Amino acid sequence: MARAKKETKVVEERKFAAPSIESFDVLVAPIVTEKSMKAQQEQNKITLKVKNTANKTQVKIAVEQIFNVKVDDVKIINVLPKAKRVGRYDGKVSGYKKAIVTISPEDKINMYNE
C-alpha cells in the first residue's frame, strides 16, 4: 500500500516579523478619500488613522509587520478638532492623528479591493 503524500501549500515568505498585538493597536483605520486613493495609486502612499500616542517608528513597524511590505517614509499629522454647531448647540468633532506611509516601489498594498 503506497501512502499518498500530503500536499503542502507554499506560504509566501514573510520579510518581517509576524504581527503582534501592539501592531494592531497602533493602526486604527484607513482614511478613504479621493486624495488618499489618488496618492495610493500614483505615489504608493497609504493614509491611516493611528493611535494618538503613536510615533513614526511604531507606525513603520506596525505597517511592515501587518502588510509585509517595506516602508520608505512615514509622515505624521495631528488633525485638530473642528468646531461644529447644530442649531443653538455648540460642540466639536474630535481630532485624531493621521499617518501618511510611503511604501517601497517594489511592494504594493491592496487595502480597498480595487
ZIJO-V706187 format. One record per residue. N is the residue number from 1. RES is the residue in one small letter. PHI is phi in radians with two decimals (* if undefined). BURIAL is b if it has 16 or more other ideal C-beta (glycine too) atoms within 10 Angstrom, else e. Layout:
n->{N | N}
res->{RES | RES}
phi->{PHI | PHI}
burial->{BURIAL | BURIAL}
This chain:
n->{1 | 2 | 3 | 4 | 5 | 6 | 7 | 8 | 9 | 10 | 11 | 12 | 13 | 14 | 15 | 16 | 17 | 18 | 19 | 20 | 21 | 22 | 23 | 24 | 25 | 26 | 27 | 28 | 29 | 30 | 31 | 32 | 33 | 34 | 35 | 36 | 37 | 38 | 39 | 40 | 41 | 42 | 43 | 44 | 45 | 46 | 47 | 48 | 49 | 50 | 51 | 52 | 53 | 54 | 55 | 56 | 57 | 58 | 59 | 60 | 61 | 62 | 63 | 64 | 65 | 66 | 67 | 68 | 69 | 70 | 71 | 72 | 73 | 74 | 75 | 76 | 77 | 78 | 79 | 80 | 81 | 82 | 83 | 84 | 85 | 86 | 87 | 88 | 89 | 90 | 91 | 92 | 93 | 94 | 95 | 96 | 97 | 98 | 99 | 100 | 101 | 102 | 103 | 104 | 105 | 106 | 107 | 108 | 109 | 110 | 111 | 112 | 113 | 114}
res->{m | a | r | a | k | k | e | t | k | v | v | e | e | r | k | f | a | a | p | s | i | e | s | f | d | v | l | v | a | p | i | v | t | e | k | s | m | k | a | q | q | e | q | n | k | i | t | l | k | v | k | n | t | a | n | k | t | q | v | k | i | a | v | e | q | i | f | n | v | k | v | d | d | v | k | i | i | n | v | l | p | k | a | k | r | v | g | r | y | d | g | k | v | s | g | y | k | k | a | i | v | t | i | s | p | e | d | k | i | n | m | y | n | e}
phi->{* | -1.47 | -1.54 | -1.29 | -1.34 | -1.33 | -1.35 | -1.99 | -1.48 | -1.50 | -1.55 | -1.00 | -1.19 | -1.45 | -1.43 | -2.19 | -1.11 | -1.12 | -1.11 | -1.87 | -1.05 | -1.10 | -1.10 | -1.27 | -1.29 | -1.24 | -1.54 | -1.65 | -2.87 | -1.34 | -1.82 | -1.90 | -2.36 | -1.07 | -1.13 | -1.22 | -1.19 | -1.13 | -1.12 | -1.19 | -1.29 | -1.61 | -2.01 | 1.05 | -2.07 | -2.04 | -1.99 | -2.30 | -1.50 | -2.12 | -1.06 | -1.10 | -1.69 | -1.30 | -2.03 | -1.06 | -1.12 | -1.11 | -1.14 | -1.06 | -1.11 | -1.11 | -1.16 | -1.10 | -1.29 | -1.29 | -1.70 | 0.99 | -2.29 | -1.68 | -1.69 | -1.54 | -2.67 | -2.31 | -2.00 | -2.03 | -2.30 | -1.56 | -1.55 | -1.29 | -1.10 | -1.98 | -1.26 | -2.27 | -2.45 | -2.11 | 1.12 | -1.65 | -1.69 | -1.70 | -2.85 | -2.60 | -1.57 | -1.12 | -1.42 | -2.73 | -1.90 | -2.10 | -2.13 | -1.89 | -1.90 | -1.62 | -1.64 | -1.00 | -1.03 | -1.40 | -1.84 | -2.53 | -2.04 | -2.02 | -1.45 | -1.95 | 0.88 | -1.18}
burial->{e | e | e | e | e | e | e | e | e | e | e | e | e | e | e | e | e | e | b | e | e | e | b | e | e | b | b | b | e | e | b | e | e | e | e | b | e | e | b | b | e | e | e | b | b | b | b | b | e | b | b | e | e | b | e | e | e | b | b | b | b | b | b | b | b | b | b | b | b | e | b | e | e | b | e | e | e | e | e | e | e | e | e | e | e | e | e | e | e | e | e | e | e | e | e | b | b | b | b | b | b | e | b | e | e | e | e | e | b | e | e | e | e | e}
